[in-house]
């Protein structure tokens, strides 16, 4: 960003719902109590800095075992529900852009940079980050204000830590600056943009480590 095109952030708070704490999809890495605290902190910093806050809530049919609309686990966690939001949406697909008015809301507010917090790193966050990058937005992900859970299926098994770490590394190689909440807060206060690495440098560093 430049003086003529300054950083104009929106904080995107994705699916911070009871499902991830008391339901069938409990976040396990990083520590969800730590990520919750950082999500609340990011929302407070955004409000104080005049950064618009978008709160996203995932909805599934009432018969679904997860995110059943109207259920207790579908509700926003109190950390988010009790805080200010400039705009709220419901979605039923992974990306915050699909079937919503998010693109129009971002354009109306002249946003050029999306700061992502919430869940899950590898699913709704990933879909939103990739789409935002392809749409031309600068993207930041606060990796201690996000989280994953373990998976096993026909393709294999991965721990929550492995999933969160691998997706974070891939994001930072091209699609989003992956940073701590502390680093994001400092950048907000300084009015600075946080930038990712690139595919080439990420590969060369990885290849060097593998050969060591």
URLIN-V14327 format. One line per field, one symbol per residue. ss: DSSP state (~ for helix, > for strand, _ for the rest). psi: psi as a letter, one per 40 degrees, with the letter a starting at -180 (. if undefined). A space follows every 50 residues. Layout:
BEGIN
ss = ???
psi = ???
END
This chain:
BEGIN
ss = _>__>___>>>>>>__>_~~~~______>__~~~~~~~~~~~~~~~~~~_ _>>>>>>>_>_______>_______>_~~~~_____>>>>>_________ _~~~~~~~____>>>>>>>____~~~~~~~~~~~___>>>>>>>>>>>__ >>>__>>>_~~~~~~~~~~~~~~~~_>>>_~~~~~~~~~~________~~ ~~~~~~~~~~~_
psi = iidegihgihhhhhfgiddedeaeghhehihdddddddddddddddddef hihhhhhhhiieeieifhheidddiiiddddeihhdiiiiieidiedhfi edddddddefhehhhhiaiidecdddddddddddeeiiihhheefaiiii ihadeaihiddddddddddddeeddihhiidddddddddefihhiiaidd dddddddddde.
END
